[in-house]
Amino acid sequence: MPTKCDVLIIGGGVVGLSTGIAILEGNPSLKVIIAEKESRLALHASGRNSGVLHAGFYYSPDSLKAKFCRDGNRELRILAKKYSIPVREVGKVVVVRNEDENNRLETLFERGVKNLVDIEILDASVLNKYEPLAITHERFLWSPTTAVSDPIAIIDAMRLEFELLGGSIRHNTKISLTEINNEIIDSSHQFDATKIINAAGAQADRISRAVGVGTGYAMLPFMGVYRATQEKNLPLQRLVYPVPHPINPFLGVHFTLTLDHKVKIGPTAIPIAGREQYSFLSGWSGSDIAQSFKGMSSLIRGDAHDFGKIIRSEWPKVIQSLLVKESLELVPTANQVHEWYKKPPGIRAQLVHVSTGKLEQDFVVSRKLNSTHILNAVSPGWTSALPFGRYVKNLINS
């Protein structure tokens, strides 16, 4: 017999957990189950992200990302403190490489002000006081509330919160959906749920299409690879980022710090076939390839992004020397480091709107009958998770 529950959440990543927490905080009497297809949590995007608590100045003020990132930054700190998870309050400098980027820096600053984020633009003459190893052209942006923590430790804390509230997690459990008699149900008949939330990350669109949701999108995965070295080899004090590209939704090669005193450069943003293709020989399927091809074709036909430039700029960065070479525009002394090693890759499952060829840059949530589908929750999904979970909870109760 199927297990009865009030809410079934598909996916035990940061979004699934935060949504489960929000639901139970609002109504502790509900029976909420998370179905996770893996044997443990944090094997994919939620456990492979950079660990950066973003401040919230990158995002358009009318976006869901802007709405939740600043508050999520604060709330993750509270959660980390509760569970004695370290947070390194390092801050971030966004540096400028040319006059064009100098003009775009102003746009970032204006977004941050509208999003009520604590940021300021400072003259290049004082950059040495913030990050002596970085260089900039005329000005830079200082973000004091950007920090780093441990994604896996945060996931584990969320798991504890969810379970203490009465939630249950079922591992090694794959769910497929179907529509019968004007209701969305678990077609594998493992669960009999009143409401279903699809928070399956890179697999969310595959699950949603079975019930006619998200059919106008294709999923195009991008692999992100970092190189790392010991902090003693490159003693940065802050995160160092470039001004992002005006139309492509990636932050460019940058420097991040870790809790265990490593410095990372990257990531790449390489379009690949598989949603879980952490190596080039595994982690993909025929349907993955079809979706990726559909997404790439749409990007090539559309004019929302310069897909050719993405290919030309990103693929060479799989070669360490070229990745390091690009990073020298931010931190020239990185060329003195000879002890780089490859970090495990992560995959950004990027939703493409097929008819326009646009990479969706905001969170995308769709509803049908008793089901809610989180189709796009890429960066800053980790930072934004707790308030975003409340947003999803409010949606299903509306």
C-alpha positions as CSV (number, residue, x, y, z in Angstrom):
1,M,0.0,0.0,0.0
2,P,1.3,3.5,-0.8
3,T,2.4,5.6,2.2
4,K,-0.1,8.4,2.9
5,C,1.2,11.9,3.5
6,D,0.0,15.5,3.3
7,V,3.0,16.7,1.3
8,L,5.5,14.8,-0.8
9,I,8.6,16.7,-1.7
10,I,10.7,15.2,-4.5
11,G,14.4,16.0,-4.0
12,G,16.4,16.3,-0.8
13,G,18.6,19.2,-1.8
14,V,18.7,22.6,-0.2
15,V,15.4,23.7,-1.8
16,G,13.5,20.6,-0.9
17,L,14.8,20.7,2.7
18,S,14.1,24.4,3.2
19,T,10.6,24.0,1.8
20,G,9.9,21.0,4.1
21,I,11.1,23.1,7.1
22,A,8.8,26.0,6.1
23,I,5.8,23.8,5.8
24,L,6.3,22.1,9.1
25,E,7.1,25.4,10.9
26,G,3.7,26.6,9.6
27,N,1.8,23.5,10.5
28,P,3.6,20.9,12.6
29,S,0.7,18.4,12.4
30,L,1.2,17.7,8.7
31,K,2.9,14.6,7.5
32,V,5.7,15.7,5.1
33,I,8.0,13.3,3.3
34,I,11.0,14.0,1.2
35,A,11.8,11.4,-1.5
36,E,15.5,11.5,-2.4
37,K,16.7,9.3,-5.2
38,E,20.3,9.0,-3.8
39,S,21.5,7.0,-0.8
40,R,22.5,10.2,0.9
41,L,22.0,14.0,0.7
42,A,24.2,16.6,-1.0
43,L,25.6,14.5,-3.8
44,H,24.7,17.0,-6.5
45,A,24.3,20.8,-6.8
46,S,23.5,21.5,-3.2
47,G,26.7,19.8,-2.0
48,R,28.9,20.9,-4.9
49,N,28.4,24.7,-4.9
50,S,31.1,27.1,-4.0
51,G,29.9,27.7,-0.4
52,V,29.6,31.5,-1.1
53,L,26.9,33.3,0.8
54,H,26.0,35.9,-1.8
55,A,25.0,39.4,-0.8
56,G,22.3,39.9,-3.4
57,F,23.5,42.8,-5.7
58,Y,23.7,40.9,-9.0
59,Y,20.0,40.4,-9.5
60,S,17.3,42.5,-11.0
61,P,15.3,44.2,-8.3
62,D,12.0,42.7,-9.6
63,S,13.4,39.2,-9.5
64,L,12.7,36.4,-7.0
65,K,16.5,36.1,-6.6
66,A,16.7,39.7,-5.4
67,K,13.7,39.2,-3.1
68,F,15.3,36.2,-1.2
69,C,19.1,36.5,-1.5
70,R,19.7,39.2,1.1
71,D,17.4,37.7,3.7
72,G,18.7,34.2,2.9
73,N,22.3,35.4,3.5
74,R,21.3,36.5,7.0
75,E,19.2,33.4,7.8
76,L,21.9,31.0,6.8
77,R,24.2,32.7,9.2
78,I,21.7,32.2,12.0
79,L,21.4,28.5,11.1
80,A,25.1,28.1,10.9
81,K,25.5,29.7,14.4
82,K,22.9,27.4,15.8
83,Y,24.8,24.4,14.7
84,S,28.3,25.7,15.3
85,I,29.1,25.8,11.5
86,P,31.9,28.2,10.8
87,V,31.2,31.2,8.5
88,R,34.2,33.2,7.2
89,E,33.3,36.8,7.0
90,V,35.8,37.6,4.2
91,G,33.8,40.0,2.0
92,K,34.1,40.4,-1.7
93,V,35.7,42.9,-4.1
94,V,34.4,43.2,-7.6
95,V,37.2,44.7,-9.7
96,V,37.2,46.4,-13.1
97,R,39.4,45.4,-16.1
98,N,38.5,48.2,-18.5
99,E,36.3,51.3,-19.1
100,D,33.3,49.3,-20.3
101,E,33.3,47.3,-17.1
102,N,33.7,50.5,-15.1
103,N,30.4,51.7,-16.5
104,R,28.7,48.3,-15.8
105,L,30.0,48.5,-12.2
106,E,27.6,51.3,-11.6
107,T,24.7,49.1,-12.7
108,L,25.7,46.5,-10.1
109,F,25.9,49.2,-7.4
110,E,22.4,50.5,-8.3
111,R,20.9,47.0,-8.2
112,G,22.5,46.5,-4.8
113,V,21.1,49.7,-3.5
114,K,17.6,48.9,-4.7
115,N,17.9,45.4,-3.2
116,L,18.9,47.0,0.2
117,V,22.3,45.3,0.1
118,D,25.2,46.8,2.1
119,I,27.7,47.7,-0.7
120,E,29.8,50.7,-1.8
121,I,31.9,51.7,-4.8
122,L,35.5,52.8,-3.8
123,D,38.4,54.4,-5.6
124,A,41.2,52.1,-6.9
125,S,43.7,53.9,-4.6
126,V,42.2,52.2,-1.5
127,L,41.9,48.7,-3.0
128,N,45.2,47.8,-1.2
129,K,43.5,48.2,2.1
130,Y,40.8,45.6,1.2
131,E,42.7,43.1,-1.0
132,P,46.4,43.9,-1.6
133,L,46.8,41.2,-4.3
134,A,44.0,42.4,-6.6
135,I,44.1,45.1,-9.3
136,T,41.4,47.2,-10.7
137,H,40.8,50.0,-13.2
138,E,39.7,53.3,-11.5
139,R,37.2,51.8,-9.1
140,F,35.9,48.6,-7.4
141,L,32.9,47.4,-5.5
142,W,33.1,46.3,-1.9
143,S,30.6,43.8,-0.5
144,P,31.1,43.3,3.2
145,T,28.3,40.8,3.7
146,T,29.6,38.2,1.2
147,A,31.0,35.3,3.2
148,V,31.8,31.6,2.8
149,S,30.7,28.5,4.7
150,D,30.3,24.7,4.3
151,P,27.5,23.6,2.0
152,I,27.4,20.0,3.2
153,A,27.4,21.1,6.8
154,I,24.5,23.5,6.1
155,I,22.6,20.7,4.3
156,D,23.1,18.4,7.3
157,A,21.8,21.2,9.7
158,M,18.7,21.6,7.5
159,R,18.2,17.8,7.6
160,L,18.3,17.9,11.4
161,E,15.9,20.8,11.5
162,F,13.5,19.1,9.1
163,E,13.5,15.8,11.1
164,L,13.2,17.5,14.5
165,L,10.1,19.2,13.1
166,G,8.7,15.7,12.3
167,G,9.7,15.4,8.7
168,S,10.8,12.1,7.1
169,I,13.4,11.4,4.4
170,R,13.2,8.3,2.2
171,H,16.5,7.6,0.4
172,N,17.0,5.5,-2.8
173,T,13.5,6.6,-3.8
174,K,12.7,7.7,-7.4
175,I,9.4,9.3,-8.1
176,S,7.5,9.7,-11.4
177,L,4.3,11.6,-11.8
178,T,1.1,11.2,-13.8
179,E,-2.3,12.9,-14.0
180,I,-5.4,10.9,-13.3
181,N,-8.9,12.2,-12.7
182,N,-7.8,15.8,-12.5
183,E,-5.1,15.0,-9.9
184,I,-1.3,14.7,-10.0
185,I,-0.2,11.4,-8.4
186,D,2.9,9.4,-7.8
187,S,2.7,6.9,-10.7
188,S,5.1,4.5,-8.9
189,H,2.5,4.2,-6.2
190,Q,4.9,4.5,-3.4
191,F,3.1,7.5,-1.9
192,D,-0.4,8.8,-1.7
193,A,0.1,12.5,-1.3
194,T,-2.4,15.3,-1.0
195,K,0.1,17.8,-2.4
196,I,3.3,17.2,-4.4
197,I,6.3,19.6,-4.6
198,N,8.9,18.8,-7.3
199,A,12.2,20.1,-6.0
200,A,14.4,17.7,-7.9
201,G,17.0,20.2,-9.2
202,A,18.5,19.1,-12.4
203,Q,15.8,16.4,-12.8
204,A,12.9,18.7,-12.1
205,D,12.0,19.4,-15.7
206,R,12.1,15.7,-16.6
207,I,9.6,14.9,-13.8
208,S,7.3,17.9,-14.6
209,R,7.1,17.2,-18.3
210,A,5.3,13.9,-17.6
211,V,2.3,16.0,-16.4
212,G,2.6,18.7,-19.0
213,V,4.5,21.3,-17.0
214,G,7.6,23.1,-18.3
215,T,7.2,21.8,-21.8
216,G,8.4,25.1,-23.2
217,Y,11.8,24.7,-21.7
218,A,14.9,22.6,-22.3
219,M,17.6,21.7,-19.8
220,L,21.1,22.6,-20.7
221,P,23.7,21.6,-18.1
222,F,27.0,23.6,-17.7
223,M,29.9,22.0,-16.0
224,G,31.9,24.2,-13.5
225,V,35.5,23.2,-12.7
226,Y,37.7,24.9,-10.1
227,R,41.4,24.7,-9.5
228,A,42.6,25.2,-6.0
229,T,45.8,25.8,-4.0
230,Q,46.7,26.3,-0.4
231,E,46.1,29.8,0.9
232,K,49.7,30.1,1.9
233,N,50.6,30.0,-1.8
234,L,48.3,32.9,-2.6
235,P,47.3,34.7,0.6
236,L,44.1,36.4,-0.5
237,Q,42.0,38.1,2.2
238,R,38.8,38.6,0.1
239,L,36.9,37.0,-2.6
240,V,37.8,38.6,-5.9
241,Y,35.3,38.7,-8.8
242,P,35.2,40.5,-12.2
243,V,32.2,42.5,-13.4
244,P,29.9,39.9,-14.9
245,H,29.2,39.7,-18.6
246,P,26.2,41.9,-19.6
247,I,24.1,39.2,-21.3
248,N,25.6,35.8,-20.4
249,P,24.4,34.6,-16.9
250,F,27.8,33.6,-15.5
251,L,30.0,35.5,-13.1
252,G,33.3,34.8,-15.0
253,V,36.5,33.4,-13.6
254,H,37.0,34.5,-10.0
255,F,38.8,33.8,-6.8
256,T,37.0,32.3,-3.8
257,L,38.2,31.2,-0.4
258,T,37.2,28.1,1.6
259,L,36.8,27.3,5.3
260,D,39.8,25.0,5.1
261,H,42.1,27.8,3.8
262,K,42.2,27.0,0.1
263,V,42.0,29.5,-2.7
264,K,40.0,28.5,-5.8
265,I,40.0,29.9,-9.3
266,G,37.1,29.2,-11.7
267,P,34.6,28.1,-12.5
268,T,34.4,27.1,-16.1
269,A,30.9,27.2,-17.6
270,I,31.1,24.4,-20.2
271,P,27.9,23.2,-21.9
272,I,27.7,19.4,-21.6
273,A,25.2,16.6,-22.3
274,G,24.5,15.1,-18.9
275,R,22.8,16.6,-15.8
276,E,25.1,14.4,-13.6
277,Q,28.0,14.2,-16.0
278,Y,30.8,14.7,-13.5
279,S,33.2,13.0,-15.9
280,F,33.0,13.0,-19.7
281,L,32.3,9.2,-19.9
282,S,29.4,8.8,-17.5
283,G,26.4,10.6,-16.0
284,W,24.4,11.2,-19.2
285,S,21.6,9.5,-21.1
286,G,20.0,9.7,-24.5
287,S,17.3,11.9,-23.2
288,D,19.9,14.2,-21.6
289,I,21.7,14.5,-25.0
290,A,18.4,15.3,-26.7
291,Q,17.5,18.0,-24.1
292,S,21.0,19.5,-24.3
293,F,20.9,19.6,-28.1
294,K,17.5,21.3,-28.0
295,G,18.8,23.9,-25.5
296,M,21.9,24.6,-27.5
297,S,20.0,24.9,-30.8
298,S,17.6,27.3,-29.2
299,L,20.5,29.5,-27.9
300,I,22.1,29.5,-31.3
301,R,18.9,30.6,-33.0
302,G,18.0,33.2,-30.5
303,D,19.7,36.5,-29.9
304,A,19.4,36.8,-26.1
305,H,22.9,35.4,-25.5
306,D,26.1,35.1,-27.4
307,F,26.4,31.3,-27.3
308,G,29.3,31.3,-29.7
309,K,31.2,33.5,-27.3
310,I,30.4,31.1,-24.4
311,I,31.9,28.2,-26.3
312,R,34.9,30.2,-27.4
313,S,35.7,31.5,-24.0
314,E,34.8,28.5,-21.8
315,W,36.1,25.4,-23.5
316,P,39.7,26.5,-23.5
317,K,39.6,26.9,-19.7
318,V,39.6,23.2,-19.2
319,I,43.4,23.7,-19.7
320,Q,44.8,24.8,-16.4
321,S,47.3,27.3,-17.9
322,L,44.6,29.1,-19.8
323,L,42.3,29.3,-16.7
324,V,45.2,30.7,-14.6
325,K,46.0,33.2,-17.4
326,E,42.5,34.6,-17.4
327,S,42.6,35.0,-13.6
328,L,45.8,37.1,-13.8
329,E,43.6,40.1,-14.9
330,L,42.2,40.1,-11.3
331,V,45.2,38.9,-9.3
332,P,48.5,39.0,-11.2
333,T,50.5,37.1,-8.6
334,A,48.5,34.0,-9.3
335,N,51.1,33.3,-12.0
336,Q,53.6,32.6,-9.2
337,V,51.6,29.6,-8.0
338,H,52.6,26.2,-9.3
339,E,50.7,23.9,-7.1
340,W,47.1,23.9,-8.5
341,Y,44.9,20.9,-8.3
342,K,41.4,20.1,-9.7
343,K,38.4,20.3,-7.4
344,P,35.4,18.0,-8.0
345,P,33.2,19.6,-10.6
346,G,29.7,20.9,-10.2
347,I,26.9,21.2,-12.7
348,R,24.6,24.2,-13.2
349,A,21.4,22.8,-14.7
350,Q,20.4,25.9,-16.7
351,L,16.8,26.2,-18.0
352,V,16.5,27.4,-21.6
353,H,13.2,29.0,-22.8
354,V,13.0,27.3,-26.2
355,S,11.0,29.8,-28.2
356,T,13.2,32.8,-27.3
357,G,16.5,31.1,-26.8
358,K,16.9,32.8,-23.4
359,L,18.7,31.3,-20.4
360,E,16.3,31.7,-17.5
361,Q,18.0,34.0,-15.0
362,D,15.5,33.9,-12.2
363,F,13.9,31.1,-10.1
364,V,11.1,29.5,-12.1
365,V,8.1,27.9,-10.3
366,S,5.1,26.4,-12.1
367,R,1.9,24.9,-10.6
368,K,-0.6,22.4,-11.9
369,L,-3.5,21.1,-9.9
370,N,-2.1,19.7,-6.6
371,S,1.5,19.9,-7.8
372,T,4.2,22.6,-7.6
373,H,7.3,22.4,-9.8
374,I,10.5,24.3,-9.0
375,L,12.1,24.2,-12.5
376,N,14.9,26.7,-12.0
377,A,16.7,27.4,-8.7
378,V,20.3,27.9,-9.7
379,S,22.7,30.3,-7.9
380,P,22.0,31.9,-5.5
381,G,19.7,29.0,-4.7
382,W,21.8,27.9,-1.7
383,T,22.0,31.4,-0.2
384,S,18.3,32.1,-0.9
385,A,17.0,28.7,0.3
386,L,15.3,29.5,3.6
387,P,13.1,32.4,2.5
388,F,12.5,30.7,-0.9
389,G,11.2,27.7,0.9
390,R,8.7,29.9,2.7
391,Y,7.7,31.3,-0.6
392,V,7.0,27.8,-2.0
393,K,5.1,27.0,1.2
394,N,2.9,30.0,0.7
395,L,2.3,29.1,-2.9
396,I,0.9,25.7,-2.1
397,N,-1.3,27.1,0.6
398,S,-2.7,29.9,-1.6
